Amino acid sequence: MIEARTLTKRYGPFTAVRGIDLDVFDGEVYGFLGPNGAGKTTTLQMLAGMIRPSGGSIRIGGHDLATDPLVVKRITSFIPDRPYLYERLTAVEFLRFVGGLYRLSGAECAMRAEQLLDLFELSDWAGSLIENFSHGMKQRLVFAAALLPAPRLLVVDEPTVGLDPKGARLIKQVFKEMCHQQQATVFLSTHSMEVAEELCDRISVIHRGEIVATGTLRQLQDAAGSREKRLEEIFLSLTEQPATRSSPV
Ligand code: ATP
């Protein structure tokens, strides 16, 4: 589903992402871990077509993001770490707006909106202004909007931040079902080792803009020399050296 080659992002003289390769398969929940400032959000923004890479290439579902951006965006949903909602719309108006962006028919949009509002326990709030929603309700609406077009790829930055335990569990279930039953793909960043261990089929660890490990939890444990090791321990030893802004590529 995702094929990235020598993907690079420079901000002026600083290189945030240094020529990384990614291969993410259909039907996978893929976790992207890394310390603060490692380059996770920058990578996710490039994969979602929100910012242009300084170098390298991205293919999504076999399409080149640089030459076929609309085809890619039609099959992709992106949830940024700080999603933006139009607060003066009601939940259902917002979903209708998103459905319009993805060119869903009115009937399909209405049917999917109803199902998703129900799934995310927002049906009673469908006609309420978003500005009156709690933080967690806004988060759940963001997920409903992202799933509305039934994306083949969902790119999501920190999916469980701000959700209560029940909301977090629901999201994990939804992701597993999307990927393992419907062959969609979820590419997520997280600081939660528990989310990564429990949810992700494979994981990459990025540190100072470079990928320092990729594999299943088992493969990462084997590389670290013990199946007893928790992901937290493996992560900490992979990312021991502090980030620096003074080491250009
Ligand atoms: P966190 O876990 O803290 O969210 P992250 O892994 O998502 O971190 P990024 O947000 O991708 O990290 O940032 C990677 C590096 O790129 C950081 O050093 C950051 O300061 C820098 N950076 C990100 N965006 C810009 C920008 N627009 N201009 C300049 N530097 C930037």
Residues whose N, C-alpha, C, O or C-beta is under 5 A from the ligand:
A	BS01	ATP	Y11 A16 G34 P35 N36 G37 A38 G39 K40 T41 T42 T43
